[in-house]
Amino acid sequence: MRTIFLLVLFLGVSATADAQKPKKCSGDPADSSLFGAGPIYRDCEVDKPAKIIGNEPRPAMTSSPTTMREGCFYVEYQFVVNTEGQVELGTVEVRRNELREFEDALRATLGQLRFQPAMKDGVAVRQVVIHRRGLGVATRVSGQAFAGAPPRCR
């Protein structure tokens, strides 16, 4: 009987990371039903977009992926970051999902994310953020040498 081990590498990529590029809107316009707590802007509509502070929490994969394929898998969320720099959990939507187990593990960490809030005219505002994370998966058969690290997912 062969045992297969998975080596997993978590990488974070956020659309909020590069505020120096020309202003191109990311994300969908906010649903007007979410305006109760104030207006919501996209990154192209603010002077300074929301930006992640510190390290992102590491998702805890409680089950092995149902696929044994090697490669990169991505989950992409859209949500609103409030004026305190916290994710408004009621606004979280999945935009892309390539691995259900990773989506579940990542969703559990969203409430722990902290951001510098977006700024418009010197005032903190709510902003729609696209948050993308990658998961690199490599396999190894028991008793065989590991051929290398998981792929670097961008």
Backbone as CSV, one residue per row, in Angstrom:
resi,resn,N_x,N_y,N_z,CA_x,CA_y,CA_z,C_x,C_y,C_z
1,MET,0.846,-1.179,0.000,0.000,0.000,0.000,0.893,1.244,0.000
2,ARG,0.597,2.172,-0.845,1.371,3.407,-0.937,0.663,4.513,-0.165
3,THR,1.421,5.307,0.508,0.890,6.473,1.190,1.353,7.705,0.432
4,ILE,0.449,8.616,0.218,0.800,9.839,-0.493,0.746,11.003,0.490
5,PHE,1.813,11.802,0.497,1.886,12.973,1.353,1.670,14.219,0.507
6,LEU,1.022,15.200,1.080,0.835,16.471,0.394,1.699,17.521,1.073
7,LEU,2.385,18.299,0.290,3.120,19.445,0.791,2.423,20.668,0.239
8,VAL,2.032,21.557,1.130,1.196,22.675,0.746,1.894,23.979,1.082
9,LEU,1.791,24.951,0.197,2.368,26.272,0.404,1.259,27.291,0.219
10,PHE,1.036,28.136,1.247,0.025,29.186,1.164,0.687,30.477,0.737
11,LEU,0.115,31.127,-0.242,0.620,32.418,-0.692,-0.537,33.387,-0.755
12,GLY,-0.295,34.601,-0.374,-1.328,35.623,-0.425,-1.048,36.629,-1.518
13,VAL,-2.078,36.981,-2.208,-1.979,38.023,-3.213,-3.211,38.888,-3.028
14,SER,-3.029,40.159,-2.917,-4.158,41.045,-2.732,-4.151,42.122,-3.792
15,ALA,-5.313,42.412,-4.306,-5.431,43.474,-5.306,-5.174,44.834,-4.678
16,THR,-5.151,44.908,-3.339,-4.925,46.179,-2.668,-3.452,46.492,-2.526
17,ALA,-2.577,45.561,-2.856,-1.153,45.705,-2.570,-0.442,46.759,-3.405
18,ASP,-0.909,47.047,-4.591,-0.164,47.948,-5.445,-0.968,49.212,-5.738
19,ALA,-0.866,50.182,-4.836,-1.639,51.410,-4.965,-0.987,52.408,-5.906
20,GLN,0.214,52.102,-6.418,0.944,53.052,-7.249,0.580,52.978,-8.728
21,LYS,-0.115,51.955,-9.163,-0.482,51.812,-10.575,-1.590,52.801,-10.931
22,PRO,-1.772,53.054,-12.231,-2.862,53.942,-12.642,-4.196,53.421,-12.116
23,LYS,-5.090,54.333,-11.856,-6.363,53.963,-11.237,-7.258,53.198,-12.202
24,LYS,-7.342,51.919,-11.984,-8.239,51.048,-12.727,-9.100,50.357,-11.678
25,CYS,-10.392,50.390,-11.857,-11.289,49.828,-10.846,-11.192,48.318,-10.787
26,SER,-11.098,47.796,-9.590,-11.241,46.353,-9.390,-12.508,46.154,-8.572
27,GLY,-13.062,44.995,-8.691,-14.288,44.699,-7.958,-15.520,45.230,-8.662
28,ASP,-16.647,44.749,-8.186,-17.931,45.159,-8.730,-18.444,46.361,-7.954
29,PRO,-19.259,47.195,-8.577,-19.877,48.277,-7.806,-20.657,47.674,-6.645
30,ALA,-20.646,48.358,-5.521,-21.301,47.834,-4.318,-22.813,47.767,-4.495
31,ASP,-23.394,46.743,-3.906,-24.844,46.571,-3.884,-25.428,47.682,-3.006
32,SER,-26.409,48.388,-3.500,-26.974,49.516,-2.759,-27.596,49.101,-1.428
33,SER,-27.936,47.827,-1.260,-28.496,47.378,0.020,-27.453,47.426,1.130
34,LEU,-26.176,47.549,0.784,-25.108,47.600,1.785,-24.777,49.030,2.202
35,PHE,-25.448,50.028,1.642,-25.122,51.427,1.909,-25.594,51.916,3.275
36,GLY,-26.338,51.114,4.024,-26.868,51.534,5.323,-25.803,52.071,6.260
37,ALA,-24.603,51.525,6.207,-23.510,51.972,7.071,-22.676,53.054,6.399
38,GLY,-23.126,53.564,5.262,-22.406,54.617,4.557,-22.042,54.192,3.162
39,PRO,-21.583,55.152,2.351,-21.235,54.829,0.966,-20.070,53.837,0.896
40,ILE,-20.010,53.122,-0.223,-18.942,52.154,-0.465,-18.264,52.537,-1.773
41,TYR,-16.927,52.566,-1.740,-16.147,52.969,-2.902,-15.327,51.796,-3.428
42,ARG,-14.967,51.872,-4.711,-14.009,50.930,-5.268,-12.623,51.563,-5.168
43,ASP,-11.581,50.767,-5.398,-10.215,51.263,-5.230,-9.888,52.440,-6.136
44,CYS,-10.535,52.536,-7.280,-10.274,53.631,-8.214,-10.958,54.923,-7.799
45,GLU,-11.841,54.852,-6.819,-12.624,56.018,-6.410,-12.106,56.669,-5.129
46,VAL,-11.020,56.137,-4.578,-10.474,56.680,-3.326,-9.081,57.248,-3.583
47,ASP,-8.633,58.100,-2.668,-7.288,58.671,-2.781,-6.226,57.650,-2.381
48,LYS,-6.551,56.827,-1.375,-5.625,55.817,-0.866,-6.422,54.539,-0.605
49,PRO,-6.193,53.487,-1.398,-6.960,52.242,-1.222,-6.640,51.532,0.095
50,ALA,-7.571,50.700,0.531,-7.358,49.867,1.709,-6.142,48.979,1.473
51,LYS,-5.374,48.734,2.539,-4.152,47.935,2.421,-4.029,47.018,3.636
52,ILE,-3.689,45.761,3.377,-3.533,44.795,4.472,-2.400,45.228,5.391
53,ILE,-2.642,45.092,6.696,-1.642,45.391,7.720,-1.146,44.066,8.297
54,GLY,0.149,43.913,8.409,0.721,42.721,9.035,0.584,41.476,8.186
55,ASN,0.858,40.354,8.821,0.795,39.064,8.141,-0.638,38.555,8.091
56,GLU,-0.949,37.903,6.989,-2.266,37.286,6.874,-2.290,36.007,7.700
57,PRO,-3.428,35.707,8.343,-3.518,34.459,9.103,-3.387,33.252,8.179
58,ARG,-2.797,32.207,8.692,-2.609,30.980,7.912,-3.872,30.127,8.005
59,PRO,-4.473,29.796,6.865,-5.674,28.957,6.893,-5.349,27.554,7.403
60,ALA,-6.237,27.006,8.197,-6.065,25.649,8.717,-6.863,24.690,7.850
61,MET,-6.159,23.885,7.079,-6.824,22.886,6.238,-7.104,21.677,7.122
62,THR,-8.371,21.477,7.472,-8.727,20.374,8.359,-8.944,19.070,7.609
63,SER,-9.050,19.141,6.296,-9.190,17.927,5.502,-8.265,18.027,4.305
64,SER,-7.874,16.879,3.791,-7.023,16.858,2.603,-7.843,17.257,1.388
65,PRO,-7.223,17.943,0.449,-7.949,18.275,-0.777,-8.478,17.016,-1.450
66,THR,-9.663,17.134,-2.050,-10.282,15.980,-2.707,-9.566,15.644,-4.001
67,THR,-8.747,16.523,-4.470,-7.988,16.271,-5.685,-6.540,15.956,-5.327
68,MET,-5.927,15.105,-6.070,-4.521,14.788,-5.824,-3.636,15.440,-6.873
69,ARG,-4.203,16.336,-7.647,-3.423,17.038,-8.662,-2.413,17.961,-8.011
70,GLU,-1.273,18.068,-8.650,-0.294,19.049,-8.226,-0.588,20.348,-8.962
71,GLY,-0.174,21.434,-8.367,-0.317,22.709,-9.047,-0.776,23.804,-8.110
72,CYS,-1.264,24.875,-8.709,-1.735,26.045,-7.974,-3.261,26.106,-8.026
73,PHE,-3.838,26.403,-6.895,-5.286,26.543,-6.786,-5.560,27.902,-6.155
74,TYR,-6.604,28.579,-6.615,-6.880,29.932,-6.155,-8.300,30.069,-5.628
75,VAL,-8.424,30.963,-4.652,-9.720,31.413,-4.167,-9.662,32.937,-4.196
76,GLU,-10.719,33.543,-4.691,-10.777,35.001,-4.745,-12.101,35.451,-4.142
77,TYR,-11.989,36.341,-3.167,-13.157,36.901,-2.505,-13.288,38.376,-2.836
78,GLN,-14.508,38.864,-2.755,-14.782,40.296,-2.782,-15.527,40.607,-1.496
79,PHE,-15.124,41.677,-0.813,-15.808,42.083,0.414,-15.566,43.568,0.648
80,VAL,-16.277,44.103,1.630,-16.134,45.503,2.002,-15.256,45.583,3.252
81,VAL,-14.279,46.501,3.209,-13.472,46.833,4.382,-14.056,48.118,4.949
82,ASN,-14.373,48.104,6.249,-15.019,49.268,6.853,-14.009,50.346,7.252
83,THR,-14.495,51.408,7.839,-13.646,52.548,8.198,-12.714,52.240,9.369
84,GLU,-12.919,51.099,10.026,-12.034,50.658,11.106,-10.958,49.699,10.587
85,GLY,-11.026,49.354,9.304,-10.049,48.451,8.702,-10.385,46.980,8.876
86,GLN,-11.651,46.681,9.128,-12.081,45.296,9.312,-12.974,44.856,8.156
87,VAL,-12.938,43.548,7.875,-13.792,42.974,6.833,-15.227,42.939,7.353
88,GLU,-16.154,43.450,6.569,-17.574,43.331,6.896,-18.011,41.950,6.414
89,LEU,-18.076,40.996,7.338,-18.285,39.588,6.969,-19.591,39.352,6.216
90,GLY,-20.586,40.172,6.430,-21.858,40.031,5.711,-21.766,40.387,4.241
91,THR,-20.623,40.942,3.811,-20.458,41.347,2.410,-19.592,40.385,1.607
92,VAL,-19.082,39.334,2.230,-18.143,38.414,1.572,-18.838,37.627,0.459
93,GLU,-18.229,37.675,-0.732,-18.701,36.900,-1.881,-17.510,36.184,-2.506
94,VAL,-17.709,34.941,-2.926,-16.659,34.198,-3.624,-16.741,34.567,-5.101
95,ARG,-15.625,35.015,-5.652,-15.559,35.346,-7.085,-14.913,34.218,-7.877
96,ARG,-14.026,33.472,-7.243,-13.319,32.374,-7.912,-12.999,31.332,-6.855
97,ASN,-13.206,30.065,-7.209,-12.909,28.979,-6.276,-12.459,27.771,-7.072
98,GLU,-11.231,27.349,-6.833,-10.713,26.177,-7.538,-10.537,24.970,-6.622
99,LEU,-10.725,25.163,-5.324,-10.551,24.062,-4.384,-11.403,24.341,-3.149
100,ARG,-12.488,23.600,-2.998,-13.482,23.859,-1.939,-12.857,23.841,-0.543
101,GLU,-11.968,22.895,-0.272,-11.366,22.808,1.062,-10.556,24.067,1.388
102,PHE,-9.882,24.604,0.390,-9.107,25.830,0.588,-10.044,27.020,0.796
103,GLU,-11.125,27.064,0.049,-12.108,28.144,0.232,-12.634,28.151,1.664
104,ASP,-13.016,26.989,2.175,-13.537,26.893,3.543,-12.508,27.354,4.570
105,ALA,-11.261,26.892,4.411,-10.203,27.255,5.359,-9.901,28.751,5.293
106,LEU,-9.884,29.304,4.112,-9.593,30.721,3.953,-10.737,31.591,4.477
107,ARG,-11.962,31.186,4.221,-13.120,31.951,4.700,-13.072,32.103,6.225
108,ALA,-12.614,31.071,6.909,-12.540,31.120,8.373,-11.542,32.159,8.880
109,THR,-10.625,32.621,8.039,-9.614,33.599,8.464,-9.980,35.043,8.117
110,LEU,-11.011,35.259,7.318,-11.305,36.602,6.829,-11.585,37.605,7.944
111,GLY,-12.211,37.180,9.012,-12.495,38.074,10.133,-11.249,38.509,10.883
112,GLN,-10.136,37.814,10.678,-8.876,38.157,11.341,-8.034,39.146,10.536
113,LEU,-8.379,39.362,9.268,-7.621,40.295,8.437,-7.784,41.714,8.960
114,ARG,-6.704,42.475,8.918,-6.747,43.882,9.307,-6.178,44.727,8.171
115,PHE,-6.809,45.852,7.924,-6.440,46.747,6.843,-6.240,48.160,7.361
116,GLN,-5.405,48.913,6.657,-5.458,50.359,6.775,-6.683,50.721,5.963
117,PRO,-7.635,51.439,6.540,-8.845,51.735,5.755,-8.548,52.647,4.569
118,ALA,-9.394,52.577,3.584,-9.282,53.456,2.418,-9.527,54.892,2.864
119,MET,-8.879,55.828,2.161,-9.028,57.251,2.490,-9.529,58.006,1.260
120,LYS,-10.475,58.906,1.508,-10.990,59.781,0.455,-11.154,61.168,1.068
121,ASP,-10.473,62.128,0.493,-10.509,63.503,0.996,-10.130,63.576,2.474
122,GLY,-9.160,62.751,2.885,-8.655,62.766,4.257,-9.522,62.052,5.273
123,VAL,-10.555,61.353,4.820,-11.483,60.663,5.721,-11.494,59.174,5.383
124,ALA,-11.503,58.328,6.426,-11.603,56.879,6.209,-12.979,56.555,5.641
125,VAL,-12.986,55.696,4.590,-14.240,55.297,3.939,-14.271,53.780,3.751
126,ARG,-15.463,53.266,3.500,-15.642,51.841,3.202,-15.226,51.593,1.758
127,GLN,-14.561,50.449,1.537,-14.100,50.126,0.188,-14.319,48.661,-0.136
128,VAL,-14.713,48.391,-1.387,-14.785,47.026,-1.911,-13.349,46.578,-2.180
129,VAL,-12.997,45.397,-1.696,-11.649,44.849,-1.862,-11.747,43.478,-2.524
130,ILE,-10.827,43.214,-3.436,-10.680,41.881,-4.018,-9.490,41.248,-3.296
131,HIS,-9.719,40.088,-2.706,-8.668,39.390,-1.952,-8.464,38.022,-2.586
132,ARG,-7.255,37.765,-3.058,-6.952,36.518,-3.768,-5.833,35.794,-3.044
133,ARG,-6.008,34.494,-2.831,-4.966,33.677,-2.219,-4.732,32.452,-3.080
134,GLY,-3.475,32.017,-3.119,-3.098,30.836,-3.876,-2.616,29.739,-2.953
135,LEU,-2.788,28.522,-3.377,-2.355,27.339,-2.635,-1.559,26.468,-3.594
136,GLY,-0.288,26.232,-3.264,0.548,25.355,-4.076,0.532,23.950,-3.499
137,VAL,0.261,22.963,-4.316,0.175,21.573,-3.858,1.184,20.725,-4.622
138,ALA,1.976,19.965,-3.868,2.899,19.000,-4.458,2.689,17.673,-3.737
139,THR,2.838,16.576,-4.439,2.644,15.257,-3.826,3.945,14.473,-3.815
140,ARG,4.003,13.513,-2.891,5.147,12.626,-2.794,4.626,11.255,-2.362
141,VAL,5.093,10.227,-2.999,4.717,8.869,-2.637,5.626,8.408,-1.515
142,SER,5.048,7.763,-0.507,5.801,7.285,0.648,6.992,6.440,0.196
143,GLY,8.128,6.678,0.821,9.326,5.915,0.510,10.146,6.482,-0.621
144,GLN,9.662,7.531,-1.274,10.406,8.151,-2.367,10.849,9.546,-1.937
145,ALA,11.958,9.966,-2.492,12.475,11.298,-2.180,11.533,12.355,-2.743
146,PHE,11.450,13.461,-2.036,10.600,14.560,-2.503,11.359,15.328,-3.574
147,ALA,10.701,15.574,-4.686,11.374,16.175,-5.848,11.529,17.685,-5.757
148,GLY,10.883,18.321,-4.797,11.017,19.782,-4.702,9.870,20.401,-3.935
149,ALA,9.916,21.689,-3.842,8.901,22.446,-3.116,7.618,22.557,-3.946
150,PRO,6.515,22.884,-3.280,5.286,23.132,-4.035,5.492,24.298,-4.993
151,PRO,4.703,24.379,-6.026,4.859,25.487,-6.969,4.573,26.814,-6.287
152,ARG,5.236,27.858,-6.746,5.006,29.206,-6.238,3.821,29.790,-7.019
153,CYS,2.751,30.012,-6.336,1.531,30.505,-6.969,1.469,32.017,-6.837
154,ARG,1.174,32.690,-7.900,1.083,34.156,-7.857,-0.322,34.611,-8.116
